Amino acid sequence: MEKDKVYEKVIIVGIEKQHEEEAFNYSFDELEQLVENAGGKVVARLSQKRERPDHKTVIGKGKVNELKTLVEELDAQTVVFNLELSPSHVRNIQEIIDTKVIDRIQVILDIFALRAKSKEGRLQVELAQLSYILPRLAGQGVNMSRLGAGIGTRGPGETKLETDRRHIQSQMSDIKHELKKYAAHRKRSREKRKNNNVYQIGLIGYTNAGKSTVLNQLTEADTYEKDQLFATLDPLTRKFELPRGMQVTLTDTVGFIQELPTQLIEAFKSTLEESMDVDLLLHVIDASAANLKAHEQTVLSLLKELGMDEIPTLHVYNKRDLVKGPVPSTLYPNIVISAQDDNDLEGLRRKIEAEMRKNMKVYQLEIPSHRGDLLIEIRQQTLLERQLFDEESQVYYVEGYAKKNSKWLTKH
């Protein structure tokens, strides 16, 4: 963190269930990273071992008093719980502690508000925040007055947070209407790409797995890439050329995370639609992640929830240079790479071609010598395997693989 910058002092609080120490520690570390990405500094961590949250204060009155002492000693401005809080939880905790109390979901929503660059991205975040706020309007008065500024308050802003239920519902309706226009525009673009015989590849993965780096290296694009959570929010589609000359599109999407707020899944469905119609998914995995299995399972579960689990997928284990020993690659088909290594990237391009062949159909065509334009099209739109020229008949004999709905599967 920068030395001169003033950071919001945050205490994070969590509940550890029996026999779940490793998963809890990882989730708690991730919460600290989320807080730092939102502009806070974790000054203390407080946890309690219990099987279920206390119905009044989540961690019980004794532990809340301990938390109160910590807040006062460290002059903390914010307390963040590592689980979803109900309005009554917040109200009961604030009867004892005089500070801002928010939960993990609000921090995630806050980061999305910080990262959203496009008009559509900002609208989607606002919709997610309003969806979260709406059922919590009752009993939020005290917390609203303490929210002030900082983590958990970005996006709609105080004036919108304090408006009545009907106004928020009206606002949500307007945003949904606006987002439908963006979705319709993207649908037209996707259909145009399909009609143009373009093979579409989608990048998905846990947040910070290196998707944007892979996109940049393959397509020579210049997208924002940084070692932080949710660096990419707005979908970006770029063209790139495979070793055999075929041109495909590659779309980067928002990163997934454990316990992704349902409001965000709903709000970002239109963004993820960019990857719902693709021909192949590249599931980028941080091979050096401490909680690798949980990352994999989170992405696979969300793909199922989004109805994308039937799309052919190549699992790309990235950051092999940060792993000591063999990479534990258990999802198939897969490839292990470092997105910083040119040889690995060339191997990835060839592996992509190999996976594409599995879901394409073989074509064989005869092209008259005067139709060089068709040969160029074939090279760009198919995986051209062989090209022979017969001097006597002045015909090119070509064969390769094309998309199942490709025009090249019919005689020319």
Stockholm file with secondary structure:
# STOCKHOLM 1.0

chainA/1-412         MEKDKVYEKVIIVGIEKQHEEEAFNYSFDELEQLVENAGGKVVARLSQKRERPDHKTVIGKGKVNELKTLVEELDAQTVVFNLELSPSHVRNIQEIIDTKVIDRIQVILDIFALRAKSKEGRLQVELAQLSYILPRLAGQGVNMSRLGAGIGTRGPGETKLETDRRHIQSQMSDIKHELKKYAAHRKRSREKRKNNNVYQIGLIGYTNAGKSTVLNQLTEADTYEKDQLFATLDPLTRKFELPRGMQVTLTDTVGFIQELPTQLIEAFKSTLEESMDVDLLLHVIDASAANLKAHEQTVLSLLKELGMDEIPTLHVYNKRDLVKGPVPSTLYPNIVISAQDDNDLEGLRRKIEAEMRKNMKVYQLEIPSHRGDLLIEIRQQTLLERQLFDEESQVYYVEGYAKKNSKWLTKH
#=GR chainA/1-412 SS CCSSCCCEEEEEEEEECTTCHHHHHHHHHHHHHHHHHTTEEEEEEEEEECSSCBTTTBSCHHHHHHHHHHHHHHTCSEEEESSCCCHHHHHHHHTTCCSEEEEHHHHHHHHHHHHCCSHHHHHHHHHHHHHHHGGGCTTCHHHHHHHCSSTTCCSSCHHHHTSCHHHHHHHHHHHHHHHHHHHHHHHHHHHHHHHTTCEEEEEEEBTTSSHHHHHHHHHCCCCCCCSSTTCCCSCEEEEEECTTSCEEEEEECCCBCTTCCHHHHHHTHHHHHHHHTCSEEEEEEETTCTTHHHHHHHHHHHHHHTTCTTSCEEEEEECGGGCSSSCCCCSSSEEECCTTCHHHHHHHHHHHHHHHHHTSEEEEEEEETTCHHHHHHHHHHSEEEEEEEETTTTEEEEEEEECTTCGGGSCC
#=GC SS_cons         CCSSCCCEEEEEEEEECTTCHHHHHHHHHHHHHHHHHTTEEEEEEEEEECSSCBTTTBSCHHHHHHHHHHHHHHTCSEEEESSCCCHHHHHHHHTTCCSEEEEHHHHHHHHHHHHCCSHHHHHHHHHHHHHHHGGGCTTCHHHHHHHCSSTTCCSSCHHHHTSCHHHHHHHHHHHHHHHHHHHHHHHHHHHHHHHTTCEEEEEEEBTTSSHHHHHHHHHCCCCCCCSSTTCCCSCEEEEEECTTSCEEEEEECCCBCTTCCHHHHHHTHHHHHHHHTCSEEEEEEETTCTTHHHHHHHHHHHHHHTTCTTSCEEEEEECGGGCSSSCCCCSSSEEECCTTCHHHHHHHHHHHHHHHHHTSEEEEEEEETTCHHHHHHHHHHSEEEEEEEETTTTEEEEEEEECTTCGGGSCC
//
